[in-house]
Amino acid sequence: MTTEQLKKLEKDLWDSANSLRAYGGLKAADYAVPVLGLIFLRFADNKYSHFEPEILEEYNAEKGTRLERTIEAIALSKCGFYLPDFARYDYLLSLPEDQSLAKKLREAMEGIEKYQDDKFKEVLPKEAYFDIAKKKADILPQLLKTFSDIPKDATGDIFGKIYEFFLGEFAMSEGQKGGEFFTPTSVVRFIVEVIEPYAGKIYDPACGSGGMFVQSATFVKEANHDLNDIYVYGQEYMGETARLAKMNLMVNNIRGEITETNSYENDPYNGLGKFDFVMANPPFNVKSVKESTVKNDERFYKYGLPKNKGKNTNDSITDANYLWISLFATSLNENGRAGFVMPNSASDASNSEYEIRKKIVDSGIVDCMVSMPSNMFLTVTLPATLWFFDKQKCHPERAEGTERKNKILFIDARNTYHQIDRAHREWKEEHIQNLTAIVRLYRGENERYLELIGRYISQTLEASKEIPETFTAYQDLLKTSIANLQQYATGSKTKLKPEVLKKVNECGLFQKIENLSIIPRNVTVIASNSQSRDFGKAISNSNDAQLAFAQTLENYTKDLQKTESDLKTTKDQLLEIWTLADKHLKIKGDKDWNALNLNQTKTVDELHQKFKDTLEKVFYYQSNMVWLQSRFPEAKYADVVGLCKVADKTEYADEQDYSLNAGRYVGVDVEGDGLTRKEFSDKITFLKNSFQLLTDLSYQQERNLFSNLEKMNL
């Protein structure tokens, strides 16, 4: 299934399910969990059907021997669960109308859970369907039918994506409440790309619905690593959300555990110094945690407790932000990495939070700070900050950490985003890759930067292959329409009534038709080597080769832009003529007009849009390549004003007093004025001095005025 097909399927499924919700007068909260349960049932049936021949073959081979096992035991070893006949999706679909579907769904889910280990029992929403059935009896059968549209050969990956899509849509519908269990996928993907959890133990003490784990698994699979090399540990306070997370693990075939518990109070995994990776989007600014709850837990007190000083503050924590930060730091093993979300206020927090931050920074584990755009989260409208820890920096004997031991990378990504709608933003995949490229250059992984540029080149070349086809169809239609229009005009001049001919001449219609022309152009793919997807890969080890080819691409795209502009001019002229003809010649009933097939307004617009869409694909990948190459032309890390800055201890400790706000370091990029930094500075100094002079003069004039008034006894 292609990406486009999957997106269409997701949209169609959501539209169908959402229409039933509206029809039944249900809130998103009423039907979110039941719908996700049905997706799981469809997934379970697909997966079991795939393994069923193997299960039956092994069962029949062992039957009657000393090695004989139950079919349930074989299914668990092959598939991960046993699916009884009464839990099969087709069986549920074919139930007579007089059967209680809610009851049958409960029985099906009980049948699946019966043979699971304790971790995944009491996970499926067995009771959730009765309330829906009470509201409108026909909703459940229709919902069941909706998800039967998922192809029977759809794999776990497909189901995982559908499941995450629905989680996101439900979260969007729920607003504030939805943000409690869902972190936007693009944010999670960036965290994963930076910390790179290829293998090891992954921990999220505020795991919500398990999105961090899903994206980790996706990352592992895309890197062609073994999914069994990771094991996840999640904690979630809300019971229903914890069950969503467990279903998410099952749908995505992720090994791990989810514990329903309060992370401040309990440590079910004995997590001090245990984990290879920590990822989290914890609740912000929680003020209900008592000091007595955490004061004896090293996970929280190692760097100090965020406690108010003064009277009447016994047993009080200012807020939990720095409890979480301490937890993430202390949960890492000696080589661990962490990536997590914090409100911007945590980067500059004062008092006891300042002392904690100072200790953490001085320990050397803070690796990177990324300021995010506003409106990236459902629950937070103000910008947040991504923190990254890397304990490998603390090992001076290791080459990978030595260069960064007392350095922190600051990235200001507040102006990097895609606007989804008026209230929500996201990072597109290329935003994620470009920002990650900065981190990798900072780590000295220059070859991975070149690989990314090579990939953009390949994607640009691949996209260019579609151009000749869309261009030819569009240009040919314009040529044909012009020729037929001129033929029509020639034949019509002698047929028109005098009063009609007068109006036509007054508006200049025939003259416009006569002047209409098109200069035949030709567009091709860039070069013969662009026929190969591997071209970008072939030059990915040479920055010089990439820069040289980038110039070729720039010339190519400029020519394409000129071509599109010229054709659009012709198209607009043609549409104007068709409008005039429709007004003055009543062409709808004109046999000659119809015989020449001149009713092509809609088709011309459609073909122009197709050609333009094809060009935009080329421009898009090329623009991302240019975005990186213009900032890092030597394929090495460099500070970029307004974007990124590597600060050493003198800067972050002495000059900025341990602030971790990226804006304090990267500065402001001044664009569009044609000035160098010195020229801009000189200009601002001149304006400042001029303003001061004018201010002094105004004060002098004011004094003179009052002095004169006094002399006049006024």
PyMOL commands that set and color helices and strands:
alter all, ss='L'
color gray80, all
select helices_A, chain A and resi 3-24+28-62+71-78+85-87+89-93+101-113+118-120+128-135+139-147+156-174+178-180+185-195+211-222+227-229+239-251+291-294+298-301+321-331+344-347+352-362+391-394+399-402+429-442+446-464+467-492+498-507+509-515+528-531+535-538+543-585+587-589+591-595+601-631+649-655+663-666+677-711
alter helices_A, ss='H'
color red, helices_A
select strands_A, chain A and resi 200-204+230-236+256-260+275-280+332-343+366-371+384-390+407-412+418-421+424-426+644-648
alter strands_A, ss='S'
color yellow, strands_A
deselect
rebuild
show_as cartoon
